[in-house]
């Protein structure tokens, strides 16, 4: 894994050099972007030993690029689920014939401030980024009506949570699939909008945290016990998304 991190770091440095050498096209104005991503999150190192189960999720972000520079600053938030346990239980000991579905969700909310260096313009825009933020691990128990049409949710509670700092680096490609003309139906000038497909990899180093995982919650004779895991929380993300720039 250390070899992978070194290679990824060297690749990021190479991208930064390319930005400085290859950027012959200059943008004349600042740029605002936002986007939506789907991701696959693969635990690494100690986290992989404790949690040998990848997560899937989605993320939202927004960033602002300054004038002619390749520098963009922004905020990034993502949600990841690492597993769901379901079981059926009687609603109470006095009503054993009325059963409900109990669901345990093992989740991660990640938030970051990021600095991104990318080509200011072009159909294909490679970029590299550094990030600093937090990991918020939380386990929710949800009570659902059994056999209900739709969601059927009745009660929800967070029964275990922990927060740890995280930081990391990544890189990717924005591939432009559409660009508006900047002229509306009345012939007036408007800010042109560009739509990009985003392909991205990200390696996040997470500090030590406590968390639950699938099978950690045990119920016996009406009592609940938690098998708590503790480790550093490194994650490798692979992302696919749609980005919009103005």
N, C-alpha and C positions, 0 to 999 in steps of 0.2 A: 504493500500500500504506500510506503514511503516513496518507492520509485514512481508510482502513479502520480503522487502529489508533486514530486519534483518535475516530472514531465509536463504536468498541467500548468505548473508555475512558469516553466520555461516557454511553453506555448503562449501563455498570457503576455509575457514580456515580449515575445516575438511579434504578437499582434500590436502592441503599443508602438514598437519600432516601425511597423508597417504603416500605422496611422500617420506618423510624422513624415515618412518618406513618400508614401503613396497619395497623400491627401492633396491633390492638385486642384480639386473642385472645391470652391468656397461657397458656403451658404451666406446669404446676405441678411438673414434674420434669425432670431431665436426660434426655438421649436418646443412645443409642448406635446408629450406623448402619454398615452395610457394604454393599458392592455389587460387581457385575460389569458391565463395559461392553465392547462392541465398538466399534472406532473406525476412522475413515479419517483418515490423516495426510497433509497436503498441504505439501510443502516450499515455503518462502517466501524471497524476496530472493536472497542469494548461494547459498543452499542449492538453490533452484529452478534456478538457472543450471547448477550442477554436477550436480544429480540431478533431472532432469525426469521423475520417476517417483514417484507417491504410494505410501504404504505402508498396509497394513491390519494390524490386531492386536487385542489385548484388554487389559483392565486390571482390577486389583483394588484396593480401597481400604477404609479403615475410619476412622470419625471419631466424636468425642464432642462433644455440644452441652451447654453449661453452663447448667443450671437454666432460668430464664425468659428468658435472653438469646438473641439470634439468632446468637451466636458458636459456631462449630464448628471444632475443630482435628483434624487427622488426617494420615494417611500414604496415599500413592497410588503404585502401581507399575504400569507398563504395558510390554508387549512389542509391537514393530512389526517387520514384515518388509518390506523394500524390493525384494525380488526373489530369484529362485532360478535358478541355472544348473545344467544337468544334461548329463552326457556319459558315454559308455561307454569303458572302458579295459581292456586286459589286466591281469590281477592282477599279473604281473611279466614281465620280459623273457624269463625262462626258461619261463614258462607262458603263452604268447600265446593259447592256445586257451581259457583260462578268463577270461571277461570279467566285470567288475563295473560297477555304476553309481556314478559320483562326482557328488555334489551339493554346490554352494556356496550357502550361505544368507547374505544380507546383512541384519543385524539391528540393532535398537536396543532397549536396556533403559533406561527412564526412571523415575526415582524422585523423589518430591517430598514435602515438608512443606507442607501447605496450611492456609490460614485462610479459612473460608467464613462468609458472613453470609446467613441464610435465615430465612423466616418460621418461628416455632416450631411452628405447627400449620396445618392446612387441607388441603383436598383437592388444591389446586394450590399448590405452594410454590416461588416463584422464588428464586434465589440468585445471589450474585456471590462470586468467590473470587480470592485471590492465592496464588501458588505459588513455591517456591524448591527447587531440587534439582539433579539431574545427568542427563546423557546419556552412556550407555555404548554405543559403537558396537563391534560385533564381527562378524567373518566366520567362519563355521564351514564346514569341509569334512567331509562325511559319506560314508562308504563303505557302500553297500547291496548286498545280494545281488540280482542281476538276476532279475526274474520271480518273486521270493519272494512267498508269500502273507502279507499283513499288511505290517508296516513293513520287515522285512528288514535293519535296521541292524546293521552289524558294527563299525565304528570311527567315532569323532567327534573332531575336533580344532579348536581355535580358532587360526587362523593370522594374524589381524590384529585389533587392538583399540586403542581410544583413549577417553578420558573427558574431558568438558567440563561446565562449570557451565551450568545453565539456570534461567530464572525466567520468570514470566508471569502472566496473568490470564485469567479466564473467567467464564462465567455459564450458567445453565440453568434448567430447570423439572423439578421432581418432581411427577408426577401420580399420586395415590393410586388404586390399583385394588382394594385389599382391606384391611380392618382387622378383626382378630380381636376378639372380645368381651371378652377378659380373664378369662373364666370357663372352667375346664376341665370335663371330663365329670363330675367329682365335685362340681361346684358351688363349687370353691375359686377364689379370685382369683389370677390370674397377670398378668404383665406383658403388656399388649396388643402385638401385632406388627402393623406396617403394611407393605404392599408397594407400591412405587412404580415406575412407568416413568420413566426419566430421559432427558431430551433436553438435550444440552450442547454448547457450543462453547468452545474453549480456544485461546489464542494463546501459544505458548512461544517465548521468545527464547533461543537457544542460542549459547554462545560458540564460538570457532573450534575445529574438531576435524579429524582426519584419518580417512578411512574409505574402504572399497572399495564398489563398486557393480557391478551386473550387467555382465559383460564385462571387469572389471578384472583378472581372473586369466587369464594367458596361459601356455600350456604349449607348449614347443618343444624338441625333441630331449632330452626328459627333464628340462629345466630349467623352473622356474617364475618368472615375473616379475609384479610387482604394479604396476598403474597407480593410484597413490594420489591421491585427491581431497582437497582441503583448503578449508574455507570455514567461515563462521559457519553455525549449524544451526537456523535459525528454522523452526517448524512450526505449522501451523494444524490443530487437531483437531476433528472432528465425532464425537460419541459418542452411542450408544444403549445403554441398560442397564437392569438391574433392581436396585433398591435396597431394602433391608430395614431397618426401624427398630424399636427396642425402647424 
